[in-house]
C-alpha cells in the first residue's frame, strides 16, 4: 500500500477541505505553536497539493488561522481569525482557481 503525504504535518493544522469544479482547497494554519499563520493549499486531483500565496494580513504577529471555506464554481472564500494579546478579529481570504 502506498501512503500519500498531502501536507508536511509538522506544525500544520488543516481546518477544512472543500471540493469544487476546479479541484479541492484546504485551509488552516502552519507554523510553530503560538505563532501560526493562515495557510491554504489547492489540489486538482487530491494527491498533489500546492501551497497558496496569502496576503500579508493573514500572517504576522500572534496566531492567524483559516477555519472554514466555501466554493462557487472556481471561486473560493475562506473565513478565519487573527489573534494577538491585544486584539482579536475575523479575516477573509478569497481566490479564484484557474
GUNUNU-366020 format. One record per residue: residue number from 1; residue in three letters; z, y, x of N, C-alpha, C, O in turn. Coordinates in nm, 4 decimals, always signed. Layout:
! residues N
<NUM; "ALA"; <Z; Y; X>; <Z; Y; X>; <Z; Y; X>; <Z; Y; X>>;
...
END
This chain:
! residues 98
<1; "UNK"; <+0.0000; -0.1167; +0.0833>; <+0.0000; +0.0000; +0.0000>; <+0.0000; +0.1242; +0.0886>; <+0.0810; +0.1347; +0.1807>>;
<2; "UNK"; <-0.0895; +0.2171; +0.0614>; <-0.0968; +0.3414; +0.1361>; <-0.0116; +0.4468; +0.0674>; <-0.0187; +0.4642; -0.0543>>;
<3; "UNK"; <+0.0681; +0.5164; +0.1454>; <+0.1529; +0.6214; +0.0910>; <+0.0919; +0.7560; +0.1253>; <+0.0561; +0.7810; +0.2404>>;
<4; "UNK"; <+0.0801; +0.8428; +0.0257>; <+0.0231; +0.9757; +0.0467>; <+0.1333; +1.0790; +0.0533>; <+0.2213; +1.0815; -0.0328>>;
<5; "UNK"; <+0.1297; +1.1635; +0.1532>; <+0.2243; +1.2742; +0.1634>; <+0.1574; +1.3987; +0.1062>; <+0.0653; +1.4540; +0.1664>>;
<6; "UNK"; <+0.2041; +1.4418; -0.0095>; <+0.1441; +1.5588; -0.0729>; <+0.1898; +1.6881; -0.0070>; <+0.1132; +1.7838; +0.0037>>;
<7; "UNK"; <+0.3138; +1.6902; +0.0367>; <+0.3717; +1.8107; +0.0952>; <+0.4592; +1.7704; +0.2125>; <+0.5028; +1.6557; +0.2222>>;
<8; "UNK"; <+0.4843; +1.8646; +0.3008>; <+0.5877; +1.8473; +0.4018>; <+0.7199; +1.8700; +0.3287>; <+0.7568; +1.9845; +0.3026>>;
<9; "UNK"; <+0.7904; +1.7641; +0.2960>; <+0.9060; +1.7762; +0.2081>; <+1.0300; +1.8328; +0.2752>; <+1.1271; +1.8637; +0.2060>>;
<10; "UNK"; <+1.0306; +1.8474; +0.4062>; <+1.1430; +1.9134; +0.4705>; <+1.1432; +2.0591; +0.4281>; <+1.0457; +2.1311; +0.4495>>;
<11; "UNK"; <+1.2533; +2.1022; +0.3677>; <+1.2688; +2.2411; +0.3237>; <+1.1620; +2.2851; +0.2246>; <+1.1254; +2.4027; +0.2214>>;
<12; "UNK"; <+1.1107; +2.1908; +0.1425>; <+1.0131; +2.2224; +0.0390>; <+1.0668; +2.1744; -0.0952>; <+1.1146; +2.0616; -0.1069>>;
<13; "UNK"; <+1.0589; +2.2596; -0.1952>; <+1.1031; +2.2245; -0.3289>; <+0.9888; +2.2505; -0.4258>; <+0.9453; +2.3645; -0.4416>>;
<14; "UNK"; <+0.9401; +2.1454; -0.4908>; <+0.8354; +2.1595; -0.5915>; <+0.9038; +2.1674; -0.7270>; <+0.9748; +2.0750; -0.7667>>;
<15; "UNK"; <+0.8826; +2.2777; -0.7980>; <+0.9474; +2.3003; -0.9274>; <+0.8591; +2.2595; -1.0450>; <+0.9101; +2.2134; -1.1472>>;
<16; "UNK"; <+0.7264; +2.2758; -1.0320>; <+0.6367; +2.2473; -1.1444>; <+0.4973; +2.2151; -1.0931>; <+0.4535; +2.2688; -0.9913>>;
<17; "UNK"; <+0.4280; +2.1269; -1.1644>; <+0.2889; +2.0923; -1.1349>; <+0.2137; +2.0929; -1.2674>; <+0.2641; +2.0435; -1.3683>>;
<18; "UNK"; <+0.0934; +2.1486; -1.2670>; <+0.0121; +2.1518; -1.3881>; <-0.1330; +2.1227; -1.3532>; <-0.1804; +2.1580; -1.2453>>;
<19; "UNK"; <-0.2021; +2.0585; -1.4449>; <-0.3440; +2.0305; -1.4271>; <-0.4278; +2.1216; -1.5140>; <-0.3851; +2.1635; -1.6216>>;
<20; "UNK"; <-0.5471; +2.1520; -1.4668>; <-0.6412; +2.2355; -1.5411>; <-0.7824; +2.1921; -1.5043>; <-0.8010; +2.0995; -1.4253>>;
<21; "UNK"; <-0.8811; +2.2587; -1.5612>; <-1.0213; +2.2257; -1.5360>; <-1.0541; +2.2238; -1.3865>; <-1.1339; +2.1417; -1.3413>>;
<22; "UNK"; <-0.9929; +2.3132; -1.3111>; <-1.0268; +2.3286; -1.1699>; <-0.9398; +2.2450; -1.0771>; <-0.9592; +2.2498; -0.9556>>;
<23; "UNK"; <-0.8449; +2.1688; -1.1296>; <-0.7605; +2.0858; -1.0450>; <-0.6144; +2.0969; -1.0816>; <-0.5791; +2.1215; -1.1969>>;
<24; "UNK"; <-0.5300; +2.0783; -0.9820>; <-0.3853; +2.0815; -1.0001>; <-0.3264; +2.1958; -0.9192>; <-0.3785; +2.2313; -0.8135>>;
<25; "UNK"; <-0.2178; +2.2532; -0.9691>; <-0.1449; +2.3510; -0.8899>; <+0.0035; +2.3170; -0.8986>; <+0.0552; +2.2853; -1.0057>>;
<26; "UNK"; <+0.0706; +2.3242; -0.7849>; <+0.2142; +2.3008; -0.7761>; <+0.2794; +2.4288; -0.7279>; <+0.2241; +2.4986; -0.6429>>;
<27; "UNK"; <+0.3970; +2.4605; -0.7815>; <+0.4698; +2.5806; -0.7387>; <+0.6143; +2.5438; -0.7082>; <+0.6665; +2.4445; -0.7589>>;
<28; "UNK"; <+0.6775; +2.6244; -0.6256>; <+0.8160; +2.6022; -0.5883>; <+0.8552; +2.6965; -0.4769>; <+0.8312; +2.8171; -0.4841>>;
<29; "UNK"; <+0.9167; +2.6396; -0.3721>; <+0.9597; +2.7217; -0.2587>; <+0.9531; +2.6393; -0.1308>; <+0.9488; +2.5164; -0.1335>>;
<30; "UNK"; <+0.9526; +2.7105; -0.0195>; <+0.9520; +2.6467; +0.1121>; <+1.0325; +2.7342; +0.2071>; <+1.0295; +2.8569; +0.1985>>;
<31; "UNK"; <+1.1035; +2.6701; +0.2964>; <+1.1822; +2.7433; +0.3951>; <+1.3226; +2.6881; +0.4039>; <+1.3630; +2.6028; +0.3249>>;
<32; "UNK"; <+1.3955; +2.7377; +0.5003>; <+1.5325; +2.6922; +0.5225>; <+1.6210; +2.7290; +0.4035>; <+1.6025; +2.8350; +0.3438>>;
<33; "UNK"; <+1.7170; +2.6429; +0.3679>; <+1.8066; +2.6725; +0.2567>; <+1.8734; +2.8091; +0.2736>; <+1.9247; +2.8426; +0.3804>>;
<34; "UNK"; <+1.8711; +2.8860; +0.1657>; <+1.9288; +3.0205; +0.1682>; <+1.8296; +3.1288; +0.2011>; <+1.8592; +3.2469; +0.1832>>;
<35; "UNK"; <+1.7114; +3.0913; +0.2491>; <+1.6088; +3.1917; +0.2810>; <+1.4699; +3.1441; +0.2383>; <+1.3700; +3.1768; +0.3023>>;
<36; "UNK"; <+1.4644; +3.0668; +0.1300>; <+1.3374; +3.0129; +0.0834>; <+1.2436; +3.1239; +0.0354>; <+1.2885; +3.2270; -0.0148>>;
<37; "UNK"; <+1.1140; +3.1018; +0.0512>; <+1.0107; +3.1901; -0.0025>; <+0.9313; +3.1131; -0.1070>; <+0.9197; +2.9908; -0.0996>>;
<38; "UNK"; <+0.8775; +3.1846; -0.2030>; <+0.7924; +3.1224; -0.3044>; <+0.6761; +3.0511; -0.2361>; <+0.6289; +3.0941; -0.1308>>;
<39; "UNK"; <+0.6303; +2.9418; -0.2971>; <+0.5192; +2.8662; -0.2407>; <+0.4352; +2.8081; -0.3545>; <+0.4853; +2.7804; -0.4634>>;
<40; "UNK"; <+0.3062; +2.7907; -0.3260>; <+0.2148; +2.7290; -0.4224>; <+0.1103; +2.6492; -0.3454>; <+0.0712; +2.6859; -0.2347>>;
<41; "UNK"; <+0.0658; +2.5389; -0.4063>; <-0.0333; +2.4512; -0.3456>; <-0.1380; +2.4166; -0.4505>; <-0.1042; +2.3960; -0.5671>>;
<42; "UNK"; <-0.2640; +2.4098; -0.4108>; <-0.3743; +2.3778; -0.5004>; <-0.4420; +2.2493; -0.4546>; <-0.4622; +2.2287; -0.3349>>;
<43; "UNK"; <-0.4773; +2.1624; -0.5504>; <-0.5461; +2.0378; -0.5190>; <-0.6592; +2.0155; -0.6180>; <-0.6427; +2.0372; -0.7380>>;
<44; "UNK"; <-0.7729; +1.9728; -0.5680>; <-0.8854; +1.9371; -0.6550>; <-0.8713; +1.7944; -0.7087>; <-0.9180; +1.7639; -0.8184>>;
<45; "UNK"; <-0.8048; +1.7054; -0.6285>; <-0.8016; +1.5636; -0.6644>; <-0.6617; +1.5018; -0.6699>; <-0.6489; +1.3836; -0.7017>>;
<46; "UNK"; <-0.5579; +1.5778; -0.6401>; <-0.4220; +1.5243; -0.6392>; <-0.3829; +1.4542; -0.5107>; <-0.2682; +1.4119; -0.4961>>;
<47; "UNK"; <-0.4764; +1.4410; -0.4167>; <-0.4478; +1.3763; -0.2882>; <-0.4373; +1.4756; -0.1741>; <-0.3509; +1.4624; -0.0873>>;
<48; "UNK"; <-0.5241; +1.5740; -0.1740>; <-0.5225; +1.6761; -0.0692>; <-0.4780; +1.8085; -0.1306>; <-0.5347; +1.8554; -0.2293>>;
<49; "UNK"; <-0.3762; +1.8670; -0.0704>; <-0.3159; +1.9899; -0.1222>; <-0.3322; +2.1013; -0.0202>; <-0.3097; +2.0810; +0.0991>>;
<50; "UNK"; <-0.3710; +2.2185; -0.0672>; <-0.3896; +2.3356; +0.0186>; <-0.2855; +2.4420; -0.0163>; <-0.2768; +2.4834; -0.1319>>;
<51; "UNK"; <-0.2064; +2.4868; +0.0816>; <-0.1127; +2.5950; +0.0531>; <-0.1889; +2.7220; +0.0160>; <-0.2944; +2.7508; +0.0725>>;
<52; "UNK"; <-0.1352; +2.7967; -0.0783>; <-0.1965; +2.9209; -0.1230>; <-0.1286; +3.0396; -0.0551>; <-0.0083; +3.0369; -0.0290>>;
<53; "UNK"; <-0.2054; +3.1420; -0.0273>; <-0.1503; +3.2645; +0.0301>; <-0.0923; +3.3479; -0.0834>; <-0.1618; +3.3811; -0.1794>>;
<54; "UNK"; <+0.0358; +3.3813; -0.0713>; <+0.1035; +3.4597; -0.1741>; <+0.1278; +3.6009; -0.1238>; <+0.1394; +3.6221; -0.0031>>;
<55; "UNK"; <+0.1357; +3.6984; -0.2145>; <+0.1612; +3.8365; -0.1722>; <+0.3006; +3.8522; -0.1119>; <+0.3885; +3.7688; -0.1339>>;
<56; "UNK"; <+0.3197; +3.9595; -0.0360>; <+0.4457; +3.9843; +0.0340>; <+0.5669; +3.9856; -0.0583>; <+0.6753; +3.9456; -0.0160>>;
<57; "UNK"; <+0.5526; +4.0292; -0.1809>; <+0.6659; +4.0391; -0.2725>; <+0.7260; +3.9055; -0.3125>; <+0.8324; +3.9020; -0.3743>>;
<58; "UNK"; <+0.6598; +3.7951; -0.2783>; <+0.7110; +3.6636; -0.3149>; <+0.7788; +3.5935; -0.1972>; <+0.8010; +3.4725; -0.2003>>;
<59; "UNK"; <+0.8107; +3.6692; -0.0960>; <+0.8823; +3.6186; +0.0204>; <+0.9706; +3.7300; +0.0734>; <+0.9725; +3.8400; +0.0182>>;
<60; "UNK"; <+1.0430; +3.7020; +0.1794>; <+1.1256; +3.8051; +0.2410>; <+1.2732; +3.7734; +0.2333>; <+1.3129; +3.6573; +0.2233>>;
<61; "UNK"; <+1.3541; +3.8780; +0.2380>; <+1.4992; +3.8629; +0.2397>; <+1.5486; +3.7965; +0.1117>; <+1.4993; +3.8268; +0.0031>>;
<62; "UNK"; <+1.6447; +3.7071; +0.1235>; <+1.7007; +3.6393; +0.0082>; <+1.6248; +3.5119; -0.0245>; <+1.5601; +3.4524; +0.0617>>;
<63; "UNK"; <+1.6340; +3.4710; -0.1503>; <+1.5707; +3.3479; -0.1966>; <+1.4671; +3.3823; -0.3019>; <+1.4967; +3.4522; -0.3988>>;
<64; "UNK"; <+1.3445; +3.3326; -0.2823>; <+1.2382; +3.3500; -0.3803>; <+1.1852; +3.2120; -0.4155>; <+1.1619; +3.1291; -0.3275>>;
<65; "UNK"; <+1.1663; +3.1878; -0.5447>; <+1.1115; +3.0600; -0.5907>; <+1.0206; +3.0842; -0.7100>; <+1.0460; +3.1731; -0.7913>>;
<66; "UNK"; <+0.9152; +3.0053; -0.7202>; <+0.8344; +2.9996; -0.8411>; <+0.8839; +2.8789; -0.9197>; <+0.8930; +2.7688; -0.8655>>;
<67; "UNK"; <+0.9161; +2.8992; -1.0480>; <+0.9795; +2.7945; -1.1279>; <+0.8886; +2.7292; -1.2313>; <+0.9097; +2.6134; -1.2673>>;
<68; "UNK"; <+0.7889; +2.8008; -1.2790>; <+0.7039; +2.7479; -1.3864>; <+0.5617; +2.7966; -1.3656>; <+0.5393; +2.9018; -1.3057>>;
<69; "UNK"; <+0.4650; +2.7190; -1.4156>; <+0.3246; +2.7572; -1.4006>; <+0.2503; +2.7201; -1.5284>; <+0.2798; +2.6186; -1.5914>>;
<70; "UNK"; <+0.1539; +2.8033; -1.5658>; <+0.0682; +2.7780; -1.6817>; <-0.0765; +2.7964; -1.6387>; <-0.1049; +2.8688; -1.5433>>;
<71; "UNK"; <-0.1676; +2.7310; -1.7092>; <-0.3091; +2.7387; -1.6738>; <-0.3931; +2.7622; -1.7985>; <-0.3600; +2.7176; -1.9083>>;
<72; "UNK"; <-0.5026; +2.8336; -1.7773>; <-0.6037; +2.8527; -1.8804>; <-0.7378; +2.8564; -1.8083>; <-0.7697; +2.9540; -1.7402>>;
<73; "UNK"; <-0.8166; +2.7496; -1.8234>; <-0.9431; +2.7414; -1.7509>; <-0.9178; +2.7394; -1.6018>; <-0.8517; +2.6486; -1.5515>>;
<74; "UNK"; <-0.9695; +2.8385; -1.5300>; <-0.9495; +2.8483; -1.3847>; <-0.8398; +2.9476; -1.3474>; <-0.8187; +2.9751; -1.2293>>;
<75; "UNK"; <-0.7709; +3.0006; -1.4458>; <-0.6634; +3.0971; -1.4215>; <-0.5275; +3.0268; -1.4198>; <-0.4996; +2.9422; -1.5048>>;
<76; "UNK"; <-0.4436; +3.0624; -1.3227>; <-0.3071; +3.0117; -1.3152>; <-0.2108; +3.1287; -1.3106>; <-0.2378; +3.2296; -1.2453>>;
<77; "UNK"; <-0.0980; +3.1155; -1.3802>; <+0.0081; +3.2161; -1.3778>; <+0.1390; +3.1434; -1.3529>; <+0.1689; +3.0441; -1.4192>>;
<78; "UNK"; <+0.2172; +3.1926; -1.2575>; <+0.3470; +3.1321; -1.2270>; <+0.4567; +3.2372; -1.2394>; <+0.4373; +3.3538; -1.2052>>;
<79; "UNK"; <+0.5706; +3.1943; -1.2883>; <+0.6864; +3.2810; -1.3049>; <+0.7972; +3.2315; -1.2139>; <+0.8210; +3.1113; -1.2027>>;
<80; "UNK"; <+0.8646; +3.3251; -1.1491>; <+0.9702; +3.2868; -1.0566>; <+1.0833; +3.3861; -1.0553>; <+1.0986; +3.4684; -1.1455>>;
<81; "UNK"; <+1.1629; +3.3759; -0.9491>; <+1.2833; +3.4573; -0.9368>; <+1.3038; +3.4936; -0.7909>; <+1.2798; +3.4127; -0.7013>>;
<82; "UNK"; <+1.3483; +3.6154; -0.7683>; <+1.3816; +3.6633; -0.6349>; <+1.5256; +3.7130; -0.6367>; <+1.5613; +3.7982; -0.7181>>;
<83; "UNK"; <+1.6077; +3.6603; -0.5476>; <+1.7484; +3.6996; -0.5451>; <+1.7926; +3.7362; -0.4035>; <+1.7523; +3.6734; -0.3056>>;
<84; "UNK"; <+1.8750; +3.8375; -0.3956>; <+1.9457; +3.8738; -0.2728>; <+2.0911; +3.8960; -0.3127>; <+2.1275; +3.8756; -0.4285>>;
<85; "UNK"; <+2.1731; +3.9372; -0.2189>; <+2.3129; +3.9643; -0.2516>; <+2.3276; +4.0823; -0.3465>; <+2.4273; +4.0918; -0.4180>>;
<86; "UNK"; <+2.2287; +4.1734; -0.3483>; <+2.2417; +4.2937; -0.4304>; <+2.1419; +4.3027; -0.5457>; <+2.1496; +4.3971; -0.6244>>;
<87; "UNK"; <+2.0485; +4.2080; -0.5587>; <+1.9515; +4.2171; -0.6681>; <+1.9062; +4.0790; -0.7135>; <+1.9174; +3.9800; -0.6413>>;
<88; "UNK"; <+1.8555; +4.0766; -0.8344>; <+1.8056; +3.9532; -0.8941>; <+1.6980; +3.9939; -0.9942>; <+1.7272; +4.0649; -1.0904>>;
<89; "UNK"; <+1.5730; +3.9495; -0.9729>; <+1.4675; +3.9891; -1.0656>; <+1.3603; +3.8807; -1.0775>; <+1.3497; +3.7918; -0.9930>>;
<90; "UNK"; <+1.2823; +3.8904; -1.1833>; <+1.1731; +3.7967; -1.2069>; <+1.0524; +3.8330; -1.1224>; <+1.0312; +3.9497; -1.0895>>;
<91; "UNK"; <+0.9734; +3.7324; -1.0873>; <+0.8487; +3.7545; -1.0145>; <+0.7352; +3.6865; -1.0896>; <+0.7565; +3.5902; -1.1633>>;
<92; "UNK"; <+0.6162; +3.7371; -1.0703>; <+0.4979; +3.6832; -1.1361>; <+0.3865; +3.6724; -1.0335>; <+0.3630; +3.7653; -0.9563>>;
<93; "UNK"; <+0.3178; +3.5587; -1.0330>; <+0.2034; +3.5381; -0.9443>; <+0.0899; +3.4831; -1.0266>; <+0.1103; +3.3953; -1.1105>>;
<94; "UNK"; <-0.0297; +3.5338; -1.0036>; <-0.1472; +3.4790; -1.0724>; <-0.2615; +3.4647; -0.9743>; <-0.2740; +3.5396; -0.8773>>;
<95; "UNK"; <-0.3443; +3.3659; -1.0030>; <-0.4585; +3.3388; -0.9163>; <-0.5686; +3.2739; -0.9980>; <-0.5471; +3.2279; -1.1101>>;
<96; "UNK"; <-0.6840; +3.2715; -0.9402>; <-0.7996; +3.2078; -1.0018>; <-0.8523; +3.1022; -0.9046>; <-0.8789; +3.1326; -0.7883>>;
<97; "UNK"; <-0.8672; +2.9800; -0.9513>; <-0.9217; +2.8727; -0.8691>; <-1.0734; +2.8768; -0.8776>; <-1.1299; +2.8889; -0.9863>>;
<98; "UNK"; <-1.1380; +2.8668; -0.7645>; <-1.2858; +2.8692; -0.7615>; <-1.3411; +2.7302; -0.7512>; <-1.4628; +2.7123; -0.7474>>;
END
